[in-house]
Amino acid sequence: MKELVYRGKTKDVFALENGNYELKFKDDCTGKDGVFDPGENAVGLTIEGVGKVNLEMSVYFFELCKAAGIKTHYVSADMDTVTMEVLPAKPFGKGLEVICRKKAVGSFFRRYKDYVEEGADLPNYVEMTFKNDALGDPLVTPDGLEVLGVMTPAQYKAVKEMTQKITDIVDAEMVKRGMNLYDIKFEFGYVGDEVFLIDEIASGNMRVYKNGEYIDPMTLSKLFFE
Protein backbone atom coordinates (compact mmCIF):
# COMPACT_ATOMS: atom_id res chain seq x y z
CA MET A 1 0.00 0.00 0.00
CA LYS A 2 1.09 3.54 -0.66
CA GLU A 3 -0.43 6.85 0.37
CA LEU A 4 -0.57 10.04 -1.69
CA VAL A 5 1.33 12.72 0.21
CA TYR A 6 1.57 15.53 -2.33
CA ARG A 7 0.27 16.17 -5.82
CA GLY A 8 2.76 18.34 -7.69
CA LYS A 9 2.77 19.99 -11.10
CA THR A 10 5.06 17.43 -12.74
CA LYS A 11 5.39 14.73 -10.05
CA ASP A 12 3.18 13.11 -7.41
CA VAL A 13 4.67 11.91 -4.11
CA PHE A 14 3.55 8.76 -2.31
CA ALA A 15 4.58 7.40 1.11
CA LEU A 16 5.67 3.75 1.01
CA GLU A 17 5.31 1.17 3.79
CA ASN A 18 9.11 0.85 4.13
CA GLY A 19 9.42 4.52 5.13
CA ASN A 20 10.69 5.73 1.76
CA TYR A 21 8.78 7.77 -0.80
CA GLU A 22 7.80 7.15 -4.40
CA LEU A 23 7.90 9.88 -7.03
CA LYS A 24 5.50 9.40 -9.95
CA PHE A 25 6.78 11.34 -12.97
CA LYS A 26 3.95 12.80 -15.04
CA ASP A 27 3.67 13.96 -18.65
CA ASP A 28 2.32 17.31 -17.47
CA CYS A 29 4.70 20.19 -18.18
CA THR A 30 4.91 23.74 -16.96
CA GLY A 31 4.19 26.33 -19.63
CA LYS A 32 1.81 28.96 -20.91
CA ASP A 33 -0.63 28.99 -23.80
CA GLY A 34 0.36 25.47 -24.82
CA VAL A 35 4.08 26.29 -25.01
CA PHE A 36 6.56 24.39 -22.81
CA ASP A 37 8.48 26.65 -20.42
CA PRO A 38 10.33 25.21 -17.39
CA GLY A 39 10.31 28.66 -15.80
CA GLU A 40 6.52 28.85 -15.59
CA ASN A 41 4.74 28.04 -12.33
CA ALA A 42 1.64 26.35 -13.76
CA VAL A 43 0.95 23.28 -15.86
CA GLY A 44 0.51 24.49 -19.43
CA LEU A 45 0.46 21.33 -21.53
CA THR A 46 0.92 17.57 -21.59
CA ILE A 47 3.67 16.00 -23.70
CA GLU A 48 3.47 12.23 -24.07
CA GLY A 49 6.59 10.52 -22.77
CA VAL A 50 8.20 13.54 -21.11
CA GLY A 51 7.85 12.01 -17.63
CA LYS A 52 9.75 8.90 -18.67
CA VAL A 53 12.49 10.92 -20.35
CA ASN A 54 12.92 13.06 -17.21
CA LEU A 55 13.11 9.91 -15.10
CA GLU A 56 15.67 8.32 -17.44
CA MET A 57 17.93 11.37 -17.33
CA SER A 58 17.59 11.66 -13.55
CA VAL A 59 18.50 8.00 -13.02
CA TYR A 60 21.46 8.37 -15.41
CA PHE A 61 22.91 11.27 -13.42
CA PHE A 62 22.01 9.86 -9.99
CA GLU A 63 24.00 6.74 -10.88
CA LEU A 64 26.98 8.90 -11.91
CA CYS A 65 26.70 10.81 -8.63
CA LYS A 66 26.66 7.53 -6.72
CA ALA A 67 29.81 6.38 -8.54
CA ALA A 68 31.46 9.69 -7.58
CA GLY A 69 30.56 9.24 -3.90
CA ILE A 70 27.93 12.00 -3.89
CA LYS A 71 24.89 11.23 -1.74
CA THR A 72 21.44 11.46 -3.34
CA HIS A 73 17.94 10.41 -2.29
CA TYR A 74 17.73 7.97 -5.22
CA VAL A 75 17.07 4.30 -4.30
CA SER A 76 15.66 2.67 -7.45
CA ALA A 77 13.44 3.32 -10.47
CA ASP A 78 10.79 1.51 -12.48
CA MET A 79 10.61 2.72 -16.07
CA ASP A 80 7.38 0.79 -16.76
CA THR A 81 5.45 2.68 -14.08
CA VAL A 82 7.61 5.83 -14.46
CA THR A 83 8.34 5.94 -10.74
CA MET A 84 11.41 6.44 -8.56
CA GLU A 85 11.83 5.30 -4.96
CA VAL A 86 13.68 7.82 -2.82
CA LEU A 87 14.88 8.29 0.74
CA PRO A 88 12.70 10.50 2.99
CA ALA A 89 15.05 13.49 3.05
CA LYS A 90 13.72 16.72 4.56
CA PRO A 91 13.93 19.82 2.36
CA PHE A 92 15.63 22.97 3.62
CA GLY A 93 13.07 25.45 4.89
CA LYS A 94 9.91 25.59 2.77
CA GLY A 95 11.89 24.85 -0.36
CA LEU A 96 15.27 26.08 -1.54
CA GLU A 97 16.64 26.11 -5.07
CA VAL A 98 20.39 25.93 -5.60
CA ILE A 99 21.67 27.28 -8.91
CA CYS A 100 25.16 26.72 -10.29
CA ARG A 101 26.23 29.02 -13.10
CA LYS A 102 29.05 28.44 -15.58
CA LYS A 103 28.08 31.36 -17.85
CA ALA A 104 26.65 34.83 -17.21
CA VAL A 105 23.18 34.47 -18.75
CA GLY A 106 19.55 34.68 -17.69
CA SER A 107 18.67 36.38 -14.42
CA PHE A 108 22.34 36.58 -13.37
CA PHE A 109 23.18 38.73 -16.37
CA ARG A 110 20.06 40.87 -15.93
CA ARG A 111 21.05 41.59 -12.32
CA TYR A 112 24.74 42.21 -12.87
CA LYS A 113 25.06 43.41 -16.47
CA ASP A 114 26.84 46.57 -15.29
CA TYR A 115 29.71 44.35 -14.20
CA VAL A 116 29.86 41.43 -16.63
CA GLU A 117 29.52 40.67 -20.33
CA GLU A 118 26.70 38.36 -21.39
CA GLY A 119 27.97 34.79 -21.76
CA ALA A 120 31.15 35.44 -19.76
CA ASP A 121 32.65 32.45 -17.95
CA LEU A 122 31.75 32.03 -14.29
CA PRO A 123 33.67 29.76 -11.85
CA ASN A 124 30.79 27.39 -10.99
CA TYR A 125 29.11 30.28 -9.21
CA VAL A 126 26.56 29.05 -6.66
CA GLU A 127 23.51 31.03 -5.51
CA MET A 128 20.39 30.05 -3.62
CA THR A 129 16.79 31.22 -3.82
CA PHE A 130 13.70 30.50 -1.75
CA LYS A 131 10.95 28.73 -3.71
CA ASN A 132 8.21 31.35 -3.52
CA ASP A 133 6.30 32.21 -6.69
CA ALA A 134 4.59 35.24 -5.16
CA LEU A 135 7.91 36.82 -4.19
CA GLY A 136 9.72 35.86 -7.39
CA ASP A 137 12.00 33.27 -5.75
CA PRO A 138 14.11 35.76 -3.72
CA LEU A 139 17.87 35.30 -3.43
CA VAL A 140 19.25 34.46 -0.01
CA THR A 141 22.82 34.72 1.28
CA PRO A 142 24.66 32.15 3.45
CA ASP A 143 24.31 34.53 6.42
CA GLY A 144 20.59 34.84 5.71
CA LEU A 145 20.17 31.06 5.66
CA GLU A 146 21.88 30.81 9.05
CA VAL A 147 19.99 33.73 10.65
CA LEU A 148 16.65 32.35 9.43
CA GLY A 149 17.43 28.88 10.77
CA VAL A 150 17.21 27.25 7.35
CA MET A 151 20.76 25.95 6.99
CA THR A 152 23.90 25.80 9.12
CA PRO A 153 27.28 27.01 7.80
CA ALA A 154 28.43 23.37 7.63
CA GLN A 155 25.37 22.39 5.61
CA TYR A 156 25.89 25.36 3.28
CA LYS A 157 29.49 24.31 2.67
CA ALA A 158 28.39 20.73 1.92
CA VAL A 159 25.62 21.86 -0.44
CA LYS A 160 27.95 24.24 -2.30
CA GLU A 161 30.67 21.62 -2.74
CA MET A 162 28.17 18.97 -3.88
CA THR A 163 26.55 21.42 -6.27
CA GLN A 164 29.84 22.25 -7.96
CA LYS A 165 30.84 18.59 -8.25
CA ILE A 166 27.49 17.54 -9.73
CA THR A 167 27.56 20.47 -12.14
CA ASP A 168 30.94 19.32 -13.44
CA ILE A 169 29.58 15.78 -13.89
CA VAL A 170 26.59 17.05 -15.90
CA ASP A 171 28.75 19.42 -17.96
CA ALA A 172 31.21 16.64 -18.81
CA GLU A 173 28.36 14.51 -20.15
CA MET A 174 27.08 17.41 -22.25
CA VAL A 175 30.56 18.09 -23.67
CA LYS A 176 30.77 14.44 -24.76
CA ARG A 177 27.68 15.13 -26.85
CA GLY A 178 28.94 18.37 -28.36
CA MET A 179 26.99 20.62 -25.99
CA ASN A 180 27.78 22.99 -23.12
CA LEU A 181 26.03 23.50 -19.79
CA TYR A 182 25.50 27.18 -18.94
CA ASP A 183 23.60 26.80 -15.67
CA ILE A 184 21.64 24.21 -13.70
CA LYS A 185 19.20 24.13 -10.80
CA PHE A 186 19.21 21.60 -7.95
CA GLU A 187 17.36 20.91 -4.72
CA PHE A 188 18.90 19.43 -1.59
CA GLY A 189 17.59 17.94 1.62
CA TYR A 190 18.96 16.24 4.70
CA VAL A 191 18.61 13.03 6.68
CA GLY A 192 20.02 13.54 10.16
CA ASP A 193 23.34 15.35 9.72
CA GLU A 194 23.84 14.22 6.12
CA VAL A 195 23.02 16.34 3.09
CA PHE A 196 21.48 14.67 0.03
CA LEU A 197 20.69 15.76 -3.51
CA ILE A 198 16.91 15.41 -3.97
CA ASP A 199 14.24 15.99 -6.64
CA GLU A 200 15.52 15.32 -10.19
CA ILE A 201 18.30 16.13 -12.66
CA ALA A 202 16.38 16.61 -15.89
CA SER A 203 16.57 18.80 -18.99
CA GLY A 204 13.98 21.25 -17.67
CA ASN A 205 16.31 22.16 -14.79
CA MET A 206 19.28 23.18 -16.92
CA ARG A 207 20.27 25.63 -19.64
CA VAL A 208 22.35 23.96 -22.37
CA TYR A 209 23.76 25.39 -25.60
CA LYS A 210 25.15 23.88 -28.78
CA ASN A 211 27.30 25.97 -31.11
CA GLY A 212 26.17 29.06 -29.24
CA GLU A 213 22.47 28.27 -29.66
CA TYR A 214 20.12 27.51 -26.77
CA ILE A 215 18.58 24.01 -26.82
CA ASP A 216 15.04 23.73 -25.50
CA PRO A 217 14.50 21.00 -22.87
CA MET A 218 12.56 18.59 -25.10
CA THR A 219 15.19 18.76 -27.86
CA LEU A 220 17.95 18.38 -25.26
CA SER A 221 16.40 15.18 -23.92
CA LYS A 222 16.28 13.71 -27.43
CA LEU A 223 19.86 14.73 -28.24
CA PHE A 224 21.17 13.42 -24.93
CA PHE A 225 19.91 9.87 -25.51
CA GLU A 226 20.63 9.64 -29.27
N, C-alpha and C positions, 0 to 999 in steps of 0.2 A: 504493500500500500504506500501511496505517496500523497502528500497534501500540498495543494497550491498555496504558496506563501506570497507571491507577488506576480502580478501580470504587467510586464513591461512592454515598451513599444516594439522592440525587436526580439525579446526573449522573455519566456515565462520561467519562474523559479519554483521548484517543488522541494519539499522536505522529504528526505528518505528515512526509512526505518533505522538505517545504520548510523544516523547522525549527520551524514553528508547531505549535500543538495544536488539537485538535478537542474541543469539549464536546458530548456527547450528552445532551440533556435528557430525563429519564424521567418517566413518569406516577406513579412511586412517590412517596409523600409521608410525611413524618415525622408520627407520631401515636401514639396509644395506644388499644387496644380499639376500633379501627375509626373513631376520631374524629381528624380532621385537627388537628394542633397543631405550628406551626413551631418551637416551643421544645423539642420532644422530640428525643431523640438517636438514635431508631431508626425504621426504616420501619414505619408502622402500617397503611397502606392504599394502594390504587392508585385514582386518580381519572382516568378517561379524558380526555385532552386537556389536563391540567394542565401537562405539560411544554411543549407548544406555546404556551400562554398565558404561561408564565413567560419563554419565549424571546422572544415578541412584545413583552412589556413591557420586557425587558432591552434589546432592540434599539432600541426607541422612545427610552429614556432615554440609551443610549450615543450615539445619533445627536445628541441634544440636547447632551450633554456635548461631543461633537466640535465642534458649531457654536459652543459657548462657549469653545473652546480648551483644554478639560480632557482630558488624556491618559487613554485607557483601553486595555485589552488587546484590545478588539473589532476584528476585521478584516472579517468578513462573516458572513452567516447563510443557512441553507437551511431554509425553513419546511417543505418536503416531508419532509426527513429529520430535522427538529427538531434541527439541529446548528448550532454557532457556531464559526467559526475564530477563534483568539485568538493573540496574541503570547506567547512563552514567558517571561513575567515570573516572577521568583522571589518567593515569599511571604516576609514578614518572620518570622523565627524558624521555629517549627513551626506557625505559624498564629496570626494576630492579627485580632480583630474590632474594628472601629472603629464606635462608636455615636454618633449625633448626636441630641440631645434638644431638642425645642422646647417640651415640656410635662413637668411633674413627675409621671410615672406609672410603673407597673411597678416594676422593681427599684430605680430611682433614688429613688422615693418611699418604698419600704420601708426603704431605707438611711438616708434623711435626713429622715424625717417629723417629727423634732423641730424642724426648721429651715424647713420649707416646707409650704405647703398643697397637697393633691393637685390636680393639673391646673393649677398655677401656670405662668406663662410662663417659659421658660428661653431664654437668648440663644444658641441653636445650640450648646449645651453639648456638648463632645466628650470622650468617655472611651474607653479601650481595654482590652480583656480578652484574655488568652491563651485560645486554643481548647483546652480541656482538660476533657472531661466529668467525669472522676474528681475534679477539684479544683473543679468548679463554675464554670469560666471565670473565674479570678481577675482582678481589676482590676490594672492596672499603670500606674505614673506615668511621665512623660517621663524623669525621672532614672533610674527602674528600667530602662526600655528602653535607655538609654545604657550604664548599668553592666553590663547583661547582654549587651551587644553585639548587640542586636536591631535597633536603629534609632539613627541619629545625630540630633543636635538639628536639623540642616538637613532631614533626611528627616521628622522629626516635624512641623516647621513646614509643610512641603509637604503632608503628609497631612492635617493639621488644616485648612489653608486650602482644599484640594480638597474635603474632607468638607463643610465649611460651604457652599461654592458649590453642590455637587451637591444637598445637602439643600434649598437654596432653589429649585433647578430643579424637584425632585420636588414640593415643597410648592406651587409656583405652578401646576403641572399639576393637582394635587388640588383647589386652590381653584377653578380653572376649572370643575370638575365638582361643585362644591358640597360638597367634603370638605376635611378638614384633617389634615395630617401631624403626628403627635405625636412619633414618633421613628423612626429608621431605622438599619439595620446595614449596613456596608460591609466589603469586604476590599480591601487594597492590596498591590501587589508592586512590584518594581523591575527595570529593565533597565539595566545600567550605573549611571549616576548619576541616571537619571530614574525618578520615581515614577509608577505607573500604577494606575488603578482596575481591579480584577480581579473575578472571579466573576460575579455577576449583580445586577440591580436589579429584583427581583420582589416581588409582594405579600406573600409569606411573610417578607420581610426588613424589613417596615415595619408600624407601628401607625398606622392611619388611622381617623378618626372622622367621622361625619356627624350634624349636629344633636345633638352630645353623646353619640352612641351609637357604640360600637366596631363596626367592620365587619370580619368575618372575611375572611381572605385570598381565598378562592374567590369570595365575593360582591364583594369589591373589584375583582378581575380583570374580572368581568362588568360592573360599573358603569363601570370605567375605559374600556372599549372600546365602550360603548353608543353 
